[in-house]
């Protein structure tokens, strides 16, 4: 792959500056292929494995193409899960930070009225799950007439989760004159039909699934009786001593039981599954991303689209029910060019499922022996020492960008006839401040939030205590991030 840089594309200074702040150095293969085509406003069908950098592949051109001056949504991004919707929304916000791009996430189990109020603000892009997006469309709270871009992310998972009819209902309500981009790790017939029916001579891009066949992921299979799984897992964790590991189970009950077993043994672990409250799921994923614990026990809810680059091991404690899930689970490791290991436990009852998976991925998974007693005893002391050491917290690629941003909260909004241009005009005239230092502005009825960029927040906060906006002296304080 040739050494390209994001400056090779026709991108604005604001986008390139954000990418540099985020530590994006060279485009991944899917980004190299997608960005120039997307910038030409062409329909796109992209087959690319999870972990290949798809979000930035469409997020960068969308942030470039949308018009900041337009108040109504211009891009709609559909994702299968709430976690992925929030993550994509955050990624878009970070990429578009210096262009002041406002993205709004829409997903279930979150108050509808709060989302409705958000959509009344200037919103450039909407990222959401099909059910909640359709709900807003039907209730008239999501404006559609300016939608020029539709992205269907993880299309095969939409199909697996039964969302395909909702996706079709959404598409049928959108303007015909739009650009549609469809991304999928696998391409079942229904996804192909979706592309054929609703897209206009799309460009087809396929990135070879290196994460399956693989220079980056080492696949292993261990045969075990159901009653011996926990003992085998303990032995494996001692011998492999993973820095960061996801252990996949088939059901919520299995996850809960295994979590309790490992926690009782003093292992630094947590769990995630669809039966948990949304806030708790977010907290667990963020803690795992930061490296606060090493072992995440999960159902397939965590297998799609969650971008954590440092997972060294995936263990399939239960073999997945769907052959596609094997690819998505194991794709959690070996991301962003790093190597990883995927180990699958197989019981005698799993032979049929194993055969389906091996046929699907195109190679037999090598069978290895369980760790011997000697191997386990040899590594036990080092493993015990490692458990006693606090994991080193990982630096988030967004930290550097976000630490330069301060949100200011003003006690005036729409009811005082204030507009974004009033705040920009006032703040940009302050000594030592320019319009480039002003980020996303969110105006509510009685308050306004203004992001100040480039570390200028404390300066603006101090000066605005004695500066009027449209003739009004507003109270100003530092807001929450």
C-alpha positions in Angstrom: 0.0 0.0 0.0 1.5 3.3 -1.0 2.2 5.8 1.8 -0.5 8.4 1.4 -1.5 11.2 3.7 -4.9 12.9 4.2 -3.4 16.0 2.6 -3.4 14.1 -0.7 -7.2 14.6 -0.9 -9.1 17.8 -1.5 -9.8 18.4 2.2 -10.2 21.7 4.0 -7.7 22.9 6.5 -10.2 22.4 9.3 -10.7 18.7 8.5 -6.9 18.0 8.1 -6.2 19.9 11.4 -8.8 17.7 13.2 -7.3 14.5 11.7 -3.8 15.5 12.8 -5.1 16.2 16.3 -6.7 12.8 16.4 -3.5 11.1 15.4 -4.8 9.9 12.0 -1.5 9.7 10.0 -2.0 7.6 6.9 -5.3 6.5 5.5 -6.2 2.8 5.8 -6.9 0.8 2.7 -10.6 1.4 2.8 -10.1 5.1 3.4 -7.8 5.4 0.4 -10.4 3.7 -1.8 -13.6 5.4 -0.4 -12.6 9.0 0.3 -11.9 10.1 -3.3 -15.1 8.4 -4.7 -17.3 9.8 -1.9 -15.9 13.3 -2.5 -17.2 13.0 -6.1 -20.8 12.5 -4.7 -21.1 8.9 -6.1 -23.1 6.1 -4.7 -20.9 3.5 -3.1 -21.1 -0.2 -2.1 -18.2 -1.2 0.2 -17.4 -4.6 1.4 -14.8 -4.3 4.2 -14.2 -6.1 7.4 -14.9 -4.6 10.8 -11.9 -2.7 12.2 -10.7 -1.4 8.8 -11.5 2.2 9.4 -14.9 2.5 7.7 -16.3 5.2 9.9 -13.6 7.7 9.0 -13.8 6.5 5.3 -17.3 8.0 5.1 -17.1 10.4 8.0 -14.2 12.5 6.5 -15.9 13.1 3.1 -19.3 13.8 4.8 -17.7 16.4 7.1 -16.1 18.0 4.0 -19.2 18.0 1.9 -22.0 19.2 4.2 -22.7 22.9 4.2 -22.2 24.5 7.7 -24.7 27.3 6.9 -27.6 24.8 6.4 -29.7 24.3 9.6 -31.5 21.1 8.6 -29.8 17.7 8.5 -27.9 16.9 5.3 -26.7 13.4 6.1 -28.3 10.4 7.7 -26.2 7.5 9.0 -28.0 4.3 10.0 -26.3 1.8 12.4 -27.6 -1.4 13.9 -26.8 -0.7 17.6 -27.0 2.1 20.0 -23.3 1.7 21.0 -22.2 2.1 17.3 -24.5 5.1 16.8 -22.9 6.9 19.7 -19.4 6.0 18.6 -20.0 7.1 15.0 -21.6 10.3 16.3 -18.5 11.0 18.5 -16.1 10.2 15.6 -18.0 12.5 13.2 -18.0 15.3 15.8 -14.3 15.0 16.3 -13.5 14.9 12.6 -15.7 17.9 12.0 -14.7 19.7 15.2 -12.9 22.7 13.6 -15.6 23.0 10.9 -18.2 23.2 13.7 -20.1 20.2 12.4 -23.1 19.2 14.6 -24.1 15.6 14.7 -27.0 14.3 16.7 -27.5 10.6 17.8 -30.9 9.0 17.8 -31.5 5.7 19.5 -34.0 3.9 21.6 -34.1 3.8 25.5 -33.2 7.5 25.5 -35.9 10.2 26.1 -37.6 11.1 22.8 -38.3 14.7 23.9 -34.5 15.4 24.5 -33.7 14.1 21.0 -36.6 16.1 19.6 -35.2 19.3 21.2 -31.7 18.5 19.8 -33.1 18.2 16.3 -34.6 21.7 16.6 -31.0 23.0 16.8 -28.8 23.4 13.7 -28.0 19.7 12.9 -25.7 18.8 10.0 -25.8 15.0 10.4 -28.0 12.5 12.2 -26.6 9.1 13.3 -29.2 6.6 14.5 -30.7 3.1 14.8 -33.5 2.4 12.3 -36.3 2.1 14.8 -35.8 5.4 16.5 -35.0 7.2 13.3 -38.2 5.9 11.7 -40.1 7.0 14.9 -38.8 10.6 14.5 -39.7 10.6 10.8 -43.2 9.4 11.5 -43.7 12.0 14.2 -42.3 14.8 12.0 -39.4 15.7 14.4 -36.7 14.7 11.8 -36.6 17.1 8.8 -35.9 15.2 5.6 -36.0 17.7 2.8 -32.3 18.6 2.9 -31.0 15.0 3.3 -28.4 14.7 0.5 -26.4 11.7 1.9 -27.5 8.4 3.3 -25.0 5.9 4.9 -26.1 2.4 5.8 -23.4 1.1 8.1 -23.0 -2.6 9.0 -25.8 -3.5 6.5 -25.5 -7.2 7.1 -26.0 -6.7 10.8 -29.1 -4.7 10.1 -30.4 -7.7 8.2 -29.4 -10.2 11.0 -31.2 -8.0 13.6 -34.4 -7.8 11.5 -34.1 -4.1 10.7 -34.2 -4.5 6.9 -37.9 -3.5 6.5 -37.4 -0.5 8.7 -34.3 0.5 6.6 -36.4 0.3 3.5 -39.2 2.4 5.1 -36.6 5.1 5.9 -35.1 5.0 2.4 -38.6 5.4 0.8 -39.2 8.6 2.7 -35.9 10.3 1.7 -35.3 12.6 -1.2 -34.5 10.6 -4.4 -31.8 13.0 -5.4 -29.2 11.9 -2.8 -25.9 10.0 -2.5 -26.2 6.5 -0.9 -23.3 4.6 0.7 -23.7 1.1 1.9 -21.0 -0.6 4.1 -21.0 -4.3 5.0 -18.5 -6.8 6.3 -20.4 -9.6 4.5 -22.8 -9.6 1.5 -25.8 -11.8 1.9 -28.4 -11.7 -0.9 -30.8 -9.3 0.9 -28.0 -6.7 1.3 -27.2 -7.1 -2.4 -30.9 -6.6 -3.3 -31.0 -3.5 -1.1 -28.1 -2.0 -3.0 -29.5 -2.9 -6.4 -33.0 -1.5 -5.6 -32.1 1.8 -4.0 -28.8 2.9 -5.5 -27.8 4.6 -8.7 -25.0 2.8 -10.5 -22.8 2.5 -7.4 -19.1 2.2 -7.4 -18.2 -1.2 -5.9 -15.2 -1.4 -3.5 -14.0 -4.6 -1.9 -11.2 -4.6 0.7 -9.8 -8.1 1.1 -10.6 -9.5 4.5 -7.1 -9.8 5.8 -8.6 -10.1 9.3 -10.0 -13.5 8.5 -7.3 -15.4 6.6 -4.8 -13.6 8.1 -1.6 -12.0 8.8 -3.0 -10.2 11.8 -5.2 -12.8 13.6 -4.0 -16.2 14.7 -7.0 -18.6 14.9 -7.0 -21.6 17.3 -9.6 -24.2 18.3 -9.6 -26.2 21.5 -11.9 -29.2 22.0 -13.5 -29.3 25.5 -16.5 -30.8 27.4 -19.1 -28.2 28.5 -18.4 -28.9 32.2 -14.6 -28.2 31.7 -14.9 -24.8 30.0 -14.4 -22.7 33.1 -11.3 -24.6 34.1 -9.9 -24.4 30.6 -10.6 -20.6 30.5 -8.7 -20.2 33.8 -5.7 -22.2 32.4 -5.7 -20.3 29.1 -5.7 -16.9 30.8 -2.8 -17.9 33.0 -0.8 -19.2 30.0 -1.8 -16.6 27.4 -1.8 -13.7 30.0 -3.7 -11.3 27.6 -3.4 -7.6 28.1 -6.9 -7.0 26.9 -9.4 -9.8 26.1 -13.1 -10.2 25.2 -14.7 -13.5 26.2 -17.8 -14.2 24.1 -20.8 -16.2 25.5 -24.0 -17.1 23.7 -26.6 -15.9 26.2 -27.0 -13.2 28.8 -27.2 -15.9 31.5 -23.9 -17.4 30.5 -22.3 -13.9 30.6 -23.6 -13.2 34.1 -22.5 -16.6 35.4 -19.0 -16.4 33.9 -18.6 -12.8 35.1 -19.4 -13.9 38.7 -17.0 -16.8 38.5 -14.1 -14.7 37.2 -14.8 -11.8 39.6 -14.9 -14.3 42.6 -11.4 -15.4 41.5 -10.2 -11.8 41.7 -9.8 -11.3 37.9 -10.1 -7.7 36.7 -13.3 -8.1 34.6 -16.7 -6.7 33.7 -19.6 -7.7 31.4 -21.9 -6.4 28.8 -25.1 -7.7 27.3 -28.4 -6.5 25.9 -30.3 -6.9 29.2 -28.3 -4.2 30.9 -29.3 -0.5 31.2 -27.9 1.6 28.4 -25.9 3.9 30.6 -24.3 0.9 32.3 -23.3 -0.5 29.0 -21.7 2.8 27.9 -19.8 3.0 31.2 -18.5 -0.6 30.9 -17.3 0.0 27.3 -15.6 3.3 28.2 -13.8 1.7 31.1 -12.7 -1.2 28.9 -11.5 1.3 26.3 -9.4 3.1 28.9 -8.0 -0.2 30.2 -9.5 -0.2 33.7 -10.0 -3.9 33.5 -8.5 -6.7 31.3 -11.3 -9.1 30.6 -14.7 -8.2 29.1 -17.3 -11.0 29.1 -19.9 -10.2 26.4 -22.7 -11.4 24.2 -22.6 -10.5 20.5 -23.9 -7.1 21.3 -20.3 -6.1 21.8 -19.1 -7.8 18.6 -20.0 -5.1 16.0 -18.4 -1.8 15.4 -16.9 -1.1 18.8 -13.5 0.4 18.0 -11.0 -0.6 20.6 -7.6 -1.0 19.0 -5.6 -2.8 21.7 -7.6 -6.0 22.2 -5.0 -8.8 22.1 -7.3 -11.8 22.5 -10.8 -12.9 21.7 -12.0 -16.1 23.3 -15.2 -17.8 22.0 -16.3 -19.5 25.3 -19.4 -20.5 23.4 -19.2 -21.0 19.6 -21.5 -18.4 17.9 -24.9 -19.4 16.6 -24.4 -17.5 13.3 -21.4 -18.2 11.1 -21.1 -14.5 10.3 -20.7 -13.8 14.1 -17.4 -15.7 14.1 -16.0 -13.1 11.7 -17.4 -10.1 13.7 -16.3 -11.5 17.1 -12.8 -12.3 16.0 -12.6 -9.0 14.2 -12.4 -7.3 17.6 -8.7 -8.2 17.8 -5.9 -7.7 15.2 -7.3 -4.2 14.5 -5.4 -1.2 13.0 -2.5 -3.4 11.8 -1.9 -5.0 15.2 -1.7 -8.7 15.7 -4.3 -10.7 17.7 -5.3 -14.2 18.7 -8.8 -15.8 18.5 -9.4 -19.0 20.5 -12.6 -20.9 20.1 -13.9 -23.6 22.6 -15.7 -26.4 20.8 -17.8 -29.1 22.5 -18.9 -32.4 20.8 -22.3 -30.8 20.2 -20.8 -28.0 18.2 -19.5 -30.0 15.2 -22.2 -28.8 12.8 -21.7 -25.1 13.7 -18.0 -25.4 13.4 -18.3 -26.9 9.9 -20.5 -24.0 8.8 -18.0 -21.5 10.2 -15.1 -23.1 8.5 -16.9 -23.3 5.2 -17.8 -19.7 5.5 -14.3 -18.3 6.4 -12.7 -20.6 3.8 -10.2 -22.4 6.0 -10.1 -25.0 8.8 -9.4 -23.5 12.2 -6.2 -25.2 13.5 -6.9 -27.5 16.5 -4.5 -27.1 19.4 -4.2 -28.9 22.7 -5.4 -27.3 26.0 -2.5 -26.0 28.1 -0.7 -28.7 30.0 -0.5 -28.7 33.8 3.2 -28.0 33.5 2.6 -25.0 31.3 0.0 -23.6 33.7 2.1 -24.2 36.8 5.1 -22.6 35.1 3.2 -19.4 34.3 1.0 -19.2 37.4 3.3 -17.0 39.6 3.9 -14.5 36.8 0.1 -14.3 36.1 -0.6 -13.8 39.8 1.9 -11.0 39.9 0.3 -9.4 36.9 -3.2 -9.5 38.5 -1.9 -7.5 41.5 -0.6 -4.7 39.2 -3.0 -2.0 38.3 -3.4 -1.9 34.5 -1.8 1.1 32.8 -4.7 3.3 31.6 -4.6 3.8 27.8 -4.5 7.2 26.2 -7.6 7.9 24.1 -6.8 9.2 20.6 -9.4 11.9 21.3 -7.8 13.2 24.5 -5.4 15.6 22.8 -8.2 17.1 20.8 -10.7 17.4 23.6 -8.3 18.8 26.2 -7.9 21.9 24.1 -11.7 22.4 24.2 -13.7 24.2 26.8 -17.5 24.4 26.7 -18.9 27.8 27.9 -22.5 28.0 29.1 -24.4 31.4 28.7 -27.7 32.1 30.4 -29.5 33.4 27.2 -30.9 31.7 24.2 -33.7 31.7 21.7 -36.1 33.5 24.1 -33.7 36.4 24.2 -33.6 36.4 20.3 -29.9 35.3 20.3 -28.5 33.5 17.3 -25.2 31.6 16.7 -23.9 34.6 14.6 -24.3 36.9 17.6 -22.0 34.8 19.7 -19.5 34.3 16.8 -19.4 38.0 16.1 -18.9 38.9 19.7 -16.3 36.3 20.7 -14.2 36.6 17.4 -13.7 40.3 18.2 -12.0 39.5 21.6 -8.3 40.2 21.7 -6.3 37.1 21.0 -9.4 35.2 19.7 -10.5 34.5 16.1 -13.5 32.7 14.5 -11.3 29.6 14.2 -11.3 29.3 18.0 -15.1 28.9 18.1 -16.5 25.4 17.9 -20.1 24.0 17.9 -22.7 26.4 19.2 -25.9 25.0 20.6 -28.8 27.5 21.3 -31.6 26.3 23.6 -34.6 28.4 24.7 -32.9 29.9 27.8 -29.2 28.9 27.6 -26.5 28.6 24.9 -23.5 26.3 24.9 -20.4 27.5 23.0 -17.3 25.3 22.5 -14.0 27.3 22.6 -11.1 25.5 20.8 -7.3 25.7 20.8 -7.0 26.1 24.5 -8.5 29.6 24.4 -11.4 28.7 26.8 -10.1 30.3 30.0 -9.2 33.5 28.1 -12.7 33.7 26.6 -14.4 32.8 29.9 -12.7 35.7 31.7 -13.3 38.3 29.0 -17.0 37.4 28.4 -17.8 38.1 32.0 -17.6 41.8 31.1 -18.7 41.6 27.4 -22.2 42.0 26.1 -23.8 39.8 23.4 -26.3 41.8 21.3 -26.3 44.4 24.0 -27.0 41.9 26.8 -24.5 41.0 29.6 -25.0 37.3 30.1 -23.9 35.2 32.9 -21.2 32.8 31.7 -19.6 29.7 33.3 -17.7 26.7 32.3 -20.0 23.9 31.2 -19.8 20.2 31.3 -17.9 18.4 28.5 
